[in-house]
Amino acid sequence: MITLYAFGPQFSLPDPSPFVTKAELLLKMSGLPYQTDLNGFRKAPKGKLPYIKDDGELIADSTFVRRHLEQKHKINFDRGLSAEQKAIAWAFEKMAEDNLYWAIVDCRWMVDANFDKGPRTFFDKIPAPVRPLIVPMIRRQVRKNLHAHGMGRHSRAEIEWIATQGIDAIASYLGQKSFFMGPEPVGADATMFAFVASALCPQFDTPIRAAAERHDNLRRYVGRMTARYYPDRTELAGCKAAA
Ligand SMILES: N[C@@H](CCC(=O)N[C@@H](CS)C(=O)NCC(=O)O)C(=O)O
C-alpha cells in the first residue's frame, strides 16, 4: 500500500500544506489504496512534505508524485483534455505553486496575528524551554526563503495585489464550470482545490482570503470538491462552510 507522508489536518484544512493536500487528492482520484503517516518530515528526501513510499520506493514532491502515479500505475489525470487545455492546466498549477503559494506563506508566517494562531502551533510539541529559540530561528529561515524566492522583497500591499491577481485569474477561468477544466475533476483540480481552500482558510484573516471570498464560484467549488473527496470529514468545517 502507498504511504503518504503528511503534516495532518489543521486549521479546518485537510493539511496546512497545499502540496500535501494536492498529493492526497491525486491519490484519492487515482483510487489506489493509501495510508497517511504524520511522522515522516525528518526523513523527507528533499527536506519537504509531501512524499510517498510505494513498494519501497520514495517519491518526493507533489508533481513527481503525480508523474509516478501516471507512469507506474497508468493513471490518466488529464482524461479528455486537449493539448491546449493541458497547457492551461499546467500554467495555472505552477502559478499557484510558485507564486500564490509564497503570498500565502508571507501572510501566514510574517503577519504576527496569523503566525500566532497558525504556524506557531506547529511547535507546540517541542519542549517549552527550547521553543523561544527554535520558533524565531525557523521563522527567520522562512523569511530568508521568502527573500530568496523574491516574494519577500515586495511590500505587503504589493504581495497582496499579486495574490489577488492570482485568485481573480483562478476564479475567472473556473467561471461557472463545475470543476477547473470542465464538468469532471482532472489532475489540475487537486492543485486548484488545495490552493483555493488554503486561501479561503477561516483560521487566517487575510486580504487573500477576502479576495477569494469575493468569488462565490470559488466558495462553491471548494464545497463541491470537499463533498466529493472528503465526504466523511466533518471537521473540515472551513471547506464545508465554503459550500
Ligand atoms: N515543490 C514541492 C513543495 C513542497 C513544500 O514546499 N512543502 C513545504 C510545506 S507547504 C515544506 O515541507 N516545507 C518545509 C521546509 O521547507 O522546511 C511539492 O510540490 O511538493
Ligand as a Chemical Component Dictionary entry (heavy atoms), coordinates in Angstrom:
data_LIG
# 
_chem_comp.id                   LIG 
_chem_comp.type                 NON-POLYMER 
_chem_comp.pdbx_formal_charge   0 
_chem_comp.three_letter_code    LIG 
# 
loop_
_chem_comp_atom.comp_id 
_chem_comp_atom.atom_id 
_chem_comp_atom.alt_atom_id 
_chem_comp_atom.type_symbol 
_chem_comp_atom.charge 
_chem_comp_atom.model_Cartn_x 
_chem_comp_atom.model_Cartn_y 
_chem_comp_atom.model_Cartn_z 
_chem_comp_atom.pdbx_ordinal 
LIG N1  N1  N 0 7.514  21.581 -4.773 1  
LIG C1  C1  C 0 7.120  20.893 -3.562 2  
LIG C2  C2  C 0 6.828  21.907 -2.469 3  
LIG C3  C3  C 0 6.599  21.258 -1.108 4  
LIG C4  C4  C 0 6.686  22.269 0.023  5  
LIG O1  O1  O 0 7.020  23.441 -0.187 6  
LIG N2  N2  N 0 6.404  21.782 1.235  7  
LIG C5  C5  C 0 6.509  22.622 2.401  8  
LIG C6  C6  C 0 5.186  22.694 3.159  9  
LIG S1  S1  S 0 3.985  23.600 2.248  10 
LIG C7  C7  C 0 7.522  22.049 3.364  11 
LIG O2  O2  O 0 7.551  20.851 3.606  12 
LIG N3  N3  N 0 8.344  22.919 3.933  13 
LIG C8  C8  C 0 9.266  22.546 4.963  14 
LIG C9  C9  C 0 10.571 23.247 4.845  15 
LIG O3  O3  O 0 10.797 23.958 3.832  16 
LIG O4  O4  O 0 11.373 23.086 5.763  17 
LIG C10 C10 C 0 5.921  19.998 -3.870 18 
LIG O5  O5  O 0 5.234  20.211 -4.891 19 
LIG O6  O6  O 0 5.701  19.023 -3.143 20 
# 
loop_
_chem_comp_bond.comp_id 
_chem_comp_bond.atom_id_1 
_chem_comp_bond.atom_id_2 
_chem_comp_bond.value_order 
_chem_comp_bond.pdbx_ordinal 
LIG N1  C1  SING 1  
LIG C1  C2  SING 2  
LIG C1  C10 SING 3  
LIG C2  C3  SING 4  
LIG C3  C4  SING 5  
LIG C4  O1  DOUB 6  
LIG C4  N2  SING 7  
LIG N2  C5  SING 8  
LIG C5  C6  SING 9  
LIG C5  C7  SING 10 
LIG C6  S1  SING 11 
LIG C7  O2  DOUB 12 
LIG C7  N3  SING 13 
LIG N3  C8  SING 14 
LIG C8  C9  SING 15 
LIG C9  O3  DOUB 16 
LIG C9  O4  SING 17 
LIG C10 O5  DOUB 18 
LIG C10 O6  SING 19 
# 
